[in-house]
Amino acid sequence: MKAPKDLRSHRWFGGDELRGFSHRARSRQLGYNPEEHLPLEFPVATLSETFQKPTPMLYRNLLSMETEEILRSYPIDGAVLMGGCDKSTPALLMGAASAGLPAIFVPAGPMLRGHWRNEVLGSGTDMWKYWDDKRAGLIGDAELSELERGLARSPGTCMTMGTASTMMSVAEVLGLTLPGAASIPAVDSAHHRMAAASGARVVDMVWEDLTITKILDERAYADAITTVLALGGSTNAVIHLIAMAGRGRIPLSVDDFDAIARRVPVLANIRPGGDRLMEDFYYAGGLPGLLSRLTDLLHTDRVTVTGRTLGETLETARVHDDDVIRTRDNPVAAEGGVAVLRGNLAPSGAVIKHLAAEPHLLVHTGPAVVFDDYQDLKKRINDPSLGITEDSVLVLRGSGPLGGPGMPEYGMLPLPDHLLAKGVRDMVRVSDARMSGTSYGACVLHVAPESHVGGPLALVRDGDPITLDVPSRRLSLDVDDAELQHRREQWTTPSPRYERGYGALYAEHITQADEGCDFDFLARVGENPEPDAQ
């Protein structure tokens, strides 16, 4: 147990030297008595998934840096990290992991179920569905207006197993939240109680010197992958977990996801891979309930923020609805919902959430229809001269970490209107972009290296046969090597998008998708010394 003089804050406020006197005087200026040095709120950058352009992924590392430096440069002994929507959770955890202090995470929690005409709606997942119905002429402006009012009807993150719920669940299984915290609806009174209990617990963690670095080890990240796969979670978790592990110098690669996926069943029947929502998941037992059915696949002797092991926290876990959280002998799918593909089109890997794709497309060969960037896609997707059929493979490039910039969520490429009108709802799509965790379809994502740095995606031409073979984990461009070499010799490096500012810093230091899209100077080995408080 720590003594008061061992606290970081003692370096600012303790002792009888000038700086201690000065710091205490400034606290009195703010109205605090010595016994009233209460918890303080440190606002950091907001990453609005909906409103920040071109994508909040461009700014994940900025929030991560800010979190690390705020924790390091102020007299903070322990931190309550509050996040939810997609990039804020990994950014806060990356920064806290680099700072290495006692820290506990409070998830924002999912919103309540959506409703429309007696139908239960799932935020982003149904947004994509009904938008396609509108384009196909199946519903009109009046229905869309009603959907707009009923799709998201309370504060909170998306109530599907999108990126937000996936990453909040990751925080919980890593051992960084109180048990059951990830799935509590944002507006439920249990959420307020959990938040208050988290604040009380982090104080004890400070005295116990239970730092985040003592919780996050190789076993924790292996269990996080297992959990993401059992949830049928977002493909974005692949990038975020690799980046998070890298901050702790823990090796993690896309191949780890594929290896674990082959032995982990999908047990969470939650959209977009299932048909229920996060509110149902909470009432069914939440993440502790799901983990209680996977204990033989987890490292249950790991310590968590509770001070107890993961196994001890799961002793009282129960499942109350076997349809929402399936048993091992009745899974949603026999193996995890994410597959890692390799081949001459993705030498460093690509991912697909095959659980959310139409099964007949999981082995498919078709001619490429190529779009150089998202603006090109929007402009030409309905051009009849392209001759797009349901057998075509839509290819989008210029959308990776550098090309996007920021690797936007363009990966669920829109289908042409004429195919939607025929009832086609899925096609094979290949890009170096990401995809919203609420999205679905046969979308191959995170193709690495990206086209902007000369990856093979930059060499694809209209009509080239592309083969997707998920069972064999293969993604190939069926063009001979000599022709590809000829095309490579003709390719030129695109001009830089940013000449100054944060964008220029980003472009100079961002890594590729298979490396977590972190900044190279944040992920590398080295010390960031404690500041001198004098």
C-alpha positions as CSV (number, residue, x, y, z in Angstrom):
1,M,0.0,0.0,0.0
2,K,1.2,3.5,-0.8
3,A,1.8,6.2,1.8
4,P,0.7,9.8,1.1
5,K,4.2,10.8,0.4
6,D,4.4,8.2,-2.3
7,L,1.6,9.8,-4.4
8,R,2.4,11.6,-7.6
9,S,0.4,14.6,-6.3
10,H,2.7,14.9,-3.3
11,R,5.4,16.1,-5.6
12,W,3.2,19.1,-6.4
13,F,1.5,19.7,-3.1
14,G,3.7,18.2,-0.4
15,G,6.8,19.4,1.4
16,D,7.8,22.9,2.6
17,E,9.5,24.3,-0.4
18,L,8.4,27.2,-2.6
19,R,6.7,25.1,-5.3
20,G,4.6,23.2,-2.9
21,F,3.6,26.5,-1.2
22,S,2.8,27.9,-4.6
23,H,0.7,25.0,-5.7
24,R,-1.3,24.9,-2.5
25,A,-1.9,28.6,-2.7
26,R,-3.3,28.2,-6.2
27,S,-5.7,25.5,-4.9
28,R,-6.9,27.9,-2.2
29,Q,-7.5,30.4,-4.9
30,L,-9.9,28.0,-6.5
31,G,-11.7,27.6,-3.2
32,Y,-10.3,24.3,-2.0
33,N,-9.3,23.6,1.6
34,P,-6.5,21.1,2.2
35,E,-9.0,18.2,2.7
36,E,-11.0,19.2,-0.4
37,H,-8.6,18.4,-3.2
38,L,-11.5,16.6,-5.0
39,P,-11.6,14.8,-8.3
40,L,-11.2,17.2,-11.2
41,E,-12.5,16.9,-14.8
42,F,-9.9,17.1,-17.5
43,P,-11.6,17.7,-20.8
44,V,-9.9,16.3,-23.8
45,A,-10.6,16.2,-27.6
46,T,-14.0,15.0,-28.7
47,L,-14.2,12.4,-31.4
48,S,-17.7,12.6,-32.8
49,E,-18.3,9.5,-35.0
50,T,-21.2,11.3,-36.7
51,F,-20.0,14.8,-37.3
52,Q,-16.1,14.8,-37.4
53,K,-14.8,14.8,-41.0
54,P,-13.1,13.2,-42.9
55,T,-13.2,10.6,-40.1
56,P,-12.5,10.6,-36.4
57,M,-10.0,7.8,-37.1
58,L,-7.7,10.6,-38.3
59,Y,-7.7,12.0,-34.8
60,R,-7.6,8.9,-32.6
61,N,-3.9,9.2,-32.1
62,L,-4.3,12.9,-31.3
63,L,-6.7,12.1,-28.5
64,S,-4.3,9.3,-27.4
65,M,-1.4,11.8,-27.2
66,E,-3.5,14.3,-25.3
67,T,-4.6,11.7,-22.8
68,E,-1.1,10.5,-22.2
69,E,0.3,14.0,-21.7
70,I,-2.6,15.3,-19.5
71,L,-2.1,12.3,-17.2
72,R,1.7,12.8,-17.2
73,S,1.9,16.6,-16.8
74,Y,-0.7,17.2,-14.1
75,P,-0.7,16.0,-10.4
76,I,-2.9,13.0,-11.2
77,D,-2.6,9.9,-9.1
78,G,-5.4,7.9,-10.9
79,A,-7.8,8.4,-13.7
80,V,-11.4,7.6,-14.5
81,L,-11.5,7.4,-18.3
82,M,-14.9,8.2,-19.9
83,G,-15.5,7.2,-23.5
84,G,-17.9,5.3,-25.7
85,C,-18.2,6.1,-29.4
86,D,-15.9,4.2,-31.5
87,K,-12.4,5.9,-31.5
88,S,-12.7,7.5,-28.0
89,T,-12.4,4.1,-26.2
90,P,-9.1,2.9,-27.8
91,A,-7.7,6.4,-27.8
92,L,-8.2,6.9,-24.1
93,L,-6.9,3.4,-23.3
94,M,-3.8,3.8,-25.6
95,G,-3.0,7.1,-23.9
96,A,-3.5,5.7,-20.4
97,A,-1.5,2.6,-21.2
98,S,1.4,4.8,-22.3
99,A,1.1,6.9,-19.1
100,G,1.0,3.8,-16.9
101,L,-1.1,5.2,-14.0
102,P,-3.9,3.5,-12.1
103,A,-6.9,3.9,-14.4
104,I,-10.5,2.6,-14.7
105,F,-12.8,3.0,-17.7
106,V,-16.4,4.1,-17.5
107,P,-18.2,3.1,-20.8
108,A,-20.9,5.5,-22.1
109,G,-23.2,2.7,-22.7
110,P,-25.6,1.9,-25.6
111,M,-28.8,3.8,-26.4
112,L,-32.2,2.2,-26.1
113,R,-33.8,0.2,-28.9
114,G,-35.1,2.1,-31.8
115,H,-38.7,1.8,-32.9
116,W,-40.7,2.3,-36.1
117,R,-44.2,1.1,-36.9
118,N,-44.0,-1.7,-34.3
119,E,-40.6,-2.7,-35.6
120,V,-37.5,-2.8,-33.4
121,L,-34.6,-0.8,-35.1
122,G,-30.9,-1.1,-34.7
123,S,-29.3,2.3,-35.3
124,G,-26.7,2.1,-38.1
125,T,-27.6,-1.4,-39.2
126,D,-31.2,-0.4,-40.1
127,M,-30.0,2.9,-41.4
128,W,-28.1,1.2,-44.1
129,K,-31.0,-1.2,-44.8
130,Y,-33.7,1.4,-45.1
131,W,-31.6,3.8,-47.1
132,D,-31.1,1.0,-49.7
133,D,-34.9,0.4,-49.6
134,K,-35.4,4.1,-50.3
135,R,-32.9,4.0,-53.2
136,A,-34.8,0.9,-54.5
137,G,-38.1,2.7,-54.4
138,L,-39.6,0.5,-51.7
139,I,-40.2,3.3,-49.2
140,G,-40.6,7.1,-49.7
141,D,-39.7,10.3,-48.0
142,A,-42.6,10.0,-45.4
143,E,-41.3,6.6,-44.2
144,L,-37.7,7.9,-44.1
145,S,-38.8,10.9,-42.0
146,E,-40.4,8.6,-39.5
147,L,-37.3,6.4,-39.4
148,E,-35.2,9.4,-38.8
149,R,-37.1,10.1,-35.6
150,G,-37.2,6.6,-34.4
151,L,-33.8,5.2,-35.3
152,A,-31.9,6.6,-32.3
153,R,-34.2,7.7,-29.5
154,S,-31.9,8.1,-26.4
155,P,-28.4,9.2,-25.5
156,G,-25.8,6.5,-25.9
157,T,-23.8,4.7,-28.5
158,C,-25.2,2.5,-31.2
159,M,-27.2,-0.4,-29.7
160,T,-25.9,-2.9,-32.2
161,M,-22.6,-4.8,-31.9
162,G,-20.9,-2.0,-33.7
163,T,-17.5,-0.6,-32.9
164,A,-18.6,1.3,-29.8
165,S,-20.1,-1.8,-28.1
166,T,-17.3,-3.9,-29.3
167,M,-14.6,-1.7,-27.9
168,M,-16.5,-1.0,-24.6
169,S,-16.7,-4.8,-24.3
170,V,-12.9,-5.0,-25.0
171,A,-12.3,-2.6,-22.1
172,E,-14.3,-4.8,-19.8
173,V,-12.6,-8.1,-20.7
174,L,-9.2,-6.5,-20.5
175,G,-10.1,-5.9,-16.9
176,L,-10.4,-2.1,-17.0
177,T,-14.0,-1.7,-16.1
178,L,-16.2,-2.9,-13.3
179,P,-17.9,-6.3,-14.2
180,G,-20.9,-5.8,-16.4
181,A,-20.2,-2.2,-17.2
182,A,-20.0,-2.4,-20.9
183,S,-23.6,-3.2,-21.8
184,I,-25.5,-1.1,-19.3
185,P,-27.8,1.2,-21.3
186,A,-26.7,4.8,-21.1
187,V,-29.9,6.0,-19.6
188,D,-30.4,3.2,-17.1
189,S,-30.0,4.2,-13.4
190,A,-27.5,1.2,-13.1
191,H,-25.2,3.3,-15.3
192,H,-25.1,6.1,-12.7
193,R,-24.4,3.6,-9.9
194,M,-21.6,2.0,-12.0
195,A,-20.0,5.3,-12.6
196,A,-20.0,6.3,-8.9
197,A,-18.6,2.9,-8.0
198,S,-15.9,3.3,-10.6
199,G,-14.8,6.6,-9.1
200,A,-14.6,5.1,-5.6
201,R,-12.7,2.1,-6.9
202,V,-10.0,4.1,-8.6
203,V,-9.1,5.7,-5.3
204,D,-8.4,2.3,-3.8
205,M,-6.4,1.4,-6.9
206,V,-4.2,4.4,-6.3
207,W,-3.4,3.3,-2.7
208,E,-2.9,-0.3,-3.9
209,D,-0.6,0.9,-6.7
210,L,-2.7,-1.2,-9.2
211,T,-1.6,0.5,-12.4
212,I,-3.0,-0.2,-15.9
213,T,0.4,-1.7,-16.9
214,K,-0.1,-4.5,-14.2
215,I,-3.5,-5.4,-15.8
216,L,-2.7,-5.2,-19.5
217,D,-0.5,-8.2,-20.5
218,E,-0.4,-10.7,-23.4
219,R,-3.1,-12.8,-21.7
220,A,-5.4,-9.8,-21.5
221,Y,-5.1,-9.1,-25.2
222,A,-5.6,-12.7,-26.2
223,D,-8.8,-12.7,-24.1
224,A,-9.9,-9.5,-25.8
225,I,-9.5,-11.1,-29.2
226,T,-11.5,-14.1,-28.1
227,T,-14.2,-11.9,-26.8
228,V,-14.5,-9.8,-30.0
229,L,-14.8,-12.9,-32.0
230,A,-17.4,-14.5,-29.7
231,L,-19.4,-11.3,-29.9
232,G,-19.3,-11.2,-33.7
233,G,-17.7,-7.8,-33.1
234,S,-16.5,-5.0,-35.3
235,T,-13.6,-5.4,-37.7
236,N,-12.3,-2.1,-36.4
237,A,-11.3,-3.9,-33.3
238,V,-8.5,-5.5,-35.2
239,I,-6.8,-2.2,-35.9
240,H,-7.5,-0.8,-32.4
241,L,-6.3,-3.8,-30.5
242,I,-3.1,-4.0,-32.4
243,A,-2.5,-0.4,-31.6
244,M,-3.4,-0.7,-28.0
245,A,-1.1,-3.8,-27.5
246,G,1.7,-2.0,-29.2
247,R,1.7,0.7,-26.5
248,G,2.5,-2.0,-24.0
249,R,5.2,-3.5,-26.3
250,I,3.0,-6.6,-26.6
251,P,3.2,-8.2,-30.1
252,L,-0.1,-8.6,-31.8
253,S,-0.9,-9.2,-35.4
254,V,-3.8,-9.8,-37.8
255,D,-2.8,-13.5,-37.8
256,D,-3.6,-13.8,-34.1
257,F,-7.2,-12.9,-34.8
258,D,-7.5,-15.5,-37.5
259,A,-5.9,-18.2,-35.4
260,I,-8.2,-17.6,-32.4
261,A,-11.2,-17.2,-34.7
262,R,-10.9,-20.8,-35.8
263,R,-11.6,-22.1,-32.2
264,V,-14.0,-19.5,-30.9
265,P,-17.8,-19.7,-31.6
266,V,-20.0,-16.7,-32.0
267,L,-22.4,-16.7,-29.0
268,A,-23.8,-13.2,-29.1
269,N,-27.0,-13.0,-31.2
270,I,-26.7,-9.3,-31.7
271,R,-27.1,-7.3,-35.0
272,P,-25.6,-7.0,-37.5
273,G,-24.5,-10.6,-37.2
274,G,-27.6,-11.6,-35.2
275,D,-31.0,-10.2,-34.7
276,R,-31.1,-8.8,-31.1
277,L,-29.7,-5.6,-29.6
278,M,-27.5,-4.4,-26.7
279,E,-30.4,-3.8,-24.4
280,D,-31.3,-7.4,-24.8
281,F,-27.7,-8.4,-24.2
282,Y,-27.7,-6.5,-20.9
283,Y,-30.8,-8.1,-19.6
284,A,-29.5,-11.5,-20.8
285,G,-26.5,-11.2,-18.5
286,G,-24.2,-8.9,-20.4
287,L,-20.5,-9.6,-21.0
288,P,-20.0,-11.5,-17.7
289,G,-22.7,-13.9,-18.9
290,L,-21.1,-14.4,-22.3
291,L,-17.6,-14.9,-20.7
292,S,-19.0,-17.4,-18.3
293,R,-19.6,-19.7,-21.3
294,L,-16.0,-19.3,-22.5
295,T,-13.9,-19.7,-19.4
296,D,-11.9,-22.6,-20.9
297,L,-10.8,-20.3,-23.6
298,L,-9.8,-17.4,-21.3
299,H,-7.0,-16.6,-18.9
300,T,-9.1,-16.4,-15.8
301,D,-6.2,-15.9,-13.4
302,R,-5.6,-12.3,-14.6
303,V,-6.0,-9.4,-12.3
304,T,-8.7,-6.8,-13.1
305,V,-9.4,-3.3,-11.7
306,T,-11.5,-4.9,-9.0
307,G,-8.3,-6.3,-7.4
308,R,-9.7,-9.8,-8.1
309,T,-9.0,-12.1,-10.9
310,L,-11.2,-12.4,-14.0
311,G,-12.3,-15.9,-12.9
312,E,-13.4,-14.6,-9.5
313,T,-15.5,-11.8,-11.1
314,L,-17.2,-14.4,-13.2
315,E,-18.2,-16.7,-10.4
316,T,-21.6,-15.1,-10.0
317,A,-22.2,-14.5,-13.7
318,R,-25.4,-16.0,-15.1
319,V,-27.1,-16.1,-18.5
320,H,-30.8,-15.3,-18.4
321,D,-31.7,-15.7,-22.1
322,D,-30.2,-18.5,-24.2
323,D,-31.3,-17.0,-27.4
324,V,-29.4,-13.7,-26.9
325,I,-26.3,-15.3,-25.4
326,R,-26.1,-18.8,-27.0
327,T,-24.8,-22.0,-25.5
328,R,-21.7,-23.5,-27.0
329,D,-23.7,-26.3,-28.6
330,N,-26.1,-23.8,-30.3
331,P,-23.9,-20.9,-31.5
332,V,-24.8,-18.2,-33.9
333,A,-21.8,-19.4,-35.9
334,A,-19.3,-22.2,-35.3
335,E,-16.3,-19.9,-35.6
336,G,-15.5,-16.3,-34.9
337,G,-17.0,-13.6,-37.1
338,V,-13.8,-12.1,-38.5
339,A,-11.5,-13.8,-41.1
340,V,-8.0,-12.6,-42.2
341,L,-7.3,-12.9,-45.9
342,R,-4.0,-12.9,-47.7
343,G,-2.9,-13.2,-51.3
344,N,-1.3,-11.1,-54.0
345,L,-3.9,-8.4,-53.5
346,A,-3.3,-8.2,-49.8
347,P,0.3,-9.2,-49.0
348,S,0.0,-7.8,-45.4
349,G,-3.5,-9.0,-44.9
350,A,-7.1,-7.9,-45.2
351,V,-10.2,-8.6,-43.1
352,I,-13.8,-9.6,-43.7
353,K,-16.7,-9.9,-41.3
354,H,-18.0,-13.0,-43.1
355,L,-20.7,-13.6,-40.5
356,A,-22.5,-10.5,-41.9
357,A,-22.1,-11.5,-45.6
358,E,-24.4,-13.5,-47.8
359,P,-23.0,-17.1,-47.7
360,H,-23.0,-17.6,-51.5
361,L,-20.5,-14.8,-51.8
362,L,-17.8,-16.2,-49.5
363,V,-16.3,-18.1,-52.5
364,H,-16.6,-15.9,-55.5
365,T,-14.7,-14.8,-58.6
366,G,-15.8,-11.7,-60.6
367,P,-14.6,-8.9,-62.8
368,A,-13.4,-5.7,-61.0
369,V,-15.1,-2.4,-61.3
370,V,-12.6,0.1,-60.0
371,F,-13.1,3.5,-58.3
372,D,-10.1,5.7,-57.5
373,D,-11.6,7.4,-54.4
374,Y,-15.0,7.8,-52.7
375,Q,-15.9,10.9,-54.7
376,D,-15.4,8.9,-57.9
377,L,-17.5,6.1,-56.5
378,K,-20.4,8.4,-55.6
379,K,-20.2,10.0,-59.1
380,R,-20.1,6.9,-61.2
381,I,-21.7,4.0,-59.2
382,N,-25.0,4.3,-61.2
383,D,-23.3,4.8,-64.6
384,P,-24.9,2.2,-66.9
385,S,-21.8,2.2,-69.1
386,L,-19.9,0.4,-66.3
387,G,-21.9,-2.7,-66.9
388,I,-22.0,-3.6,-63.2
389,T,-23.8,-6.9,-62.4
390,E,-24.3,-8.8,-59.2
391,D,-21.3,-10.9,-60.1
392,S,-19.0,-7.8,-60.3
393,V,-16.4,-7.0,-57.6
394,L,-16.6,-3.4,-56.6
395,V,-13.1,-2.0,-55.8
396,L,-12.4,1.2,-54.0
397,R,-8.9,2.5,-53.5
398,G,-7.5,5.7,-52.1
399,S,-9.2,5.2,-48.8
400,G,-6.5,3.8,-46.5
401,P,-4.6,5.5,-43.6
402,L,-2.9,7.9,-45.9
403,G,-5.2,7.8,-48.9
404,G,-8.4,8.5,-47.1
405,P,-7.0,10.3,-45.3
406,G,-7.5,8.6,-42.0
407,M,-9.0,5.4,-43.4
408,P,-12.7,6.4,-43.4
409,E,-15.6,4.0,-43.1
410,Y,-16.2,3.8,-46.8
411,G,-15.8,0.0,-47.0
412,M,-19.6,-0.8,-47.3
413,L,-19.6,0.4,-50.9
414,P,-23.1,1.3,-52.1
415,L,-24.7,-1.0,-54.6
416,P,-26.0,0.5,-57.9
417,D,-29.7,1.5,-57.9
418,H,-30.6,-0.9,-60.7
419,L,-29.4,-3.9,-58.7
420,L,-31.1,-2.7,-55.5
421,A,-34.4,-2.5,-57.5
422,K,-33.9,-6.1,-58.6
423,G,-33.6,-7.2,-54.9
424,V,-29.8,-7.5,-54.8
425,R,-28.6,-6.6,-51.3
426,D,-25.0,-7.8,-51.3
427,M,-22.0,-8.0,-53.6
428,V,-18.3,-8.6,-53.1
429,R,-16.6,-5.3,-52.3
430,V,-12.8,-4.8,-51.8
431,S,-11.1,-1.6,-50.4
432,D,-8.3,-0.3,-48.2
433,A,-11.0,1.5,-46.1
434,R,-12.7,0.5,-42.9
435,M,-16.3,-0.2,-42.4
436,S,-18.7,0.9,-39.6
437,G,-19.2,-1.9,-37.1
438,T,-23.0,-1.5,-37.7
439,S,-22.5,-2.3,-41.4
440,Y,-22.8,-5.7,-43.1
441,G,-22.1,-7.4,-46.4
442,A,-19.3,-9.2,-48.2
443,C,-16.9,-6.3,-47.7
444,V,-13.2,-7.0,-47.7
445,L,-11.5,-4.3,-45.7
446,H,-8.2,-3.0,-44.5
447,V,-6.3,-4.2,-47.6
448,A,-2.6,-3.7,-46.8
449,P,-0.5,-2.2,-47.9
450,E,-2.9,0.5,-49.1
451,S,-3.1,1.8,-52.6
452,H,-1.7,5.2,-51.7
453,V,1.7,3.7,-50.9
454,G,1.7,1.5,-53.9
455,G,0.0,-1.6,-52.5
456,P,-1.3,-4.0,-55.1
457,L,-4.8,-2.4,-54.9
458,A,-3.3,0.5,-56.9
459,L,-2.6,-1.8,-59.8
460,V,-6.2,-3.2,-60.3
461,R,-7.9,-2.3,-63.6
462,D,-11.5,-2.7,-64.7
463,G,-12.3,-6.2,-65.8
464,D,-9.4,-7.9,-63.8
465,P,-10.7,-11.1,-62.2
466,I,-10.6,-11.0,-58.4
467,T,-11.1,-14.2,-56.3
468,L,-12.4,-14.1,-52.8
469,D,-12.2,-17.5,-50.9
470,V,-13.0,-17.0,-47.3
471,P,-12.7,-20.7,-46.3
472,S,-9.2,-20.7,-47.8
473,R,-8.5,-17.2,-46.4
474,R,-7.5,-16.0,-49.9
475,L,-7.9,-12.8,-51.8
476,S,-6.2,-12.8,-55.2
477,L,-5.9,-10.6,-58.2
478,D,-5.9,-13.1,-61.1
479,V,-3.4,-11.3,-63.3
480,D,0.0,-12.6,-64.1
481,D,3.1,-11.2,-62.4
482,A,4.7,-9.8,-65.5
483,E,1.6,-7.6,-66.2
484,L,1.5,-6.5,-62.6
485,Q,5.2,-5.5,-62.7
486,H,4.5,-3.5,-65.9
487,R,1.7,-1.7,-64.2
488,R,3.9,-1.0,-61.1
489,E,6.5,0.6,-63.3
490,Q,3.8,3.0,-64.6
491,W,2.5,3.9,-61.1
492,T,3.4,7.2,-59.6
493,T,3.3,8.2,-55.9
494,P,0.3,10.6,-55.2
495,S,1.0,14.1,-54.0
496,P,0.9,14.8,-50.3
497,R,-2.6,15.8,-49.1
498,Y,-1.3,18.0,-46.3
499,E,1.6,20.5,-46.4
500,R,1.3,21.7,-42.8
501,G,-0.4,21.2,-39.4
502,Y,-1.6,18.0,-37.8
503,G,-2.4,16.4,-41.2
504,A,1.3,16.7,-42.2
505,L,2.4,15.2,-38.8
506,Y,-0.1,12.4,-39.3
507,A,1.1,11.7,-42.9
508,E,4.7,11.5,-41.8
509,H,4.2,9.0,-39.0
510,I,1.1,6.9,-39.5
511,T,1.6,3.1,-39.8
512,Q,-0.5,0.8,-42.0
513,A,-3.6,-1.0,-41.0
514,D,-1.9,-4.3,-40.2
515,E,0.3,-2.3,-37.7
516,G,-2.7,-0.6,-36.0
517,C,-2.5,2.8,-37.7
518,D,-0.6,4.2,-34.7
519,F,2.1,6.9,-35.0
520,D,5.5,5.2,-35.2
521,F,7.0,7.5,-32.5
522,L,4.2,6.5,-30.1
523,A,4.5,2.8,-30.6
524,R,8.3,2.5,-30.5
525,V,10.3,1.5,-27.5
526,G,11.6,4.3,-25.4
527,E,11.0,6.4,-22.3
528,N,8.8,9.5,-21.9
529,P,10.1,10.7,-18.5
530,E,8.0,11.9,-15.6
531,P,8.0,15.7,-15.4
532,D,9.9,17.6,-12.7
533,A,7.1,19.0,-10.5
534,Q,9.5,21.6,-9.0
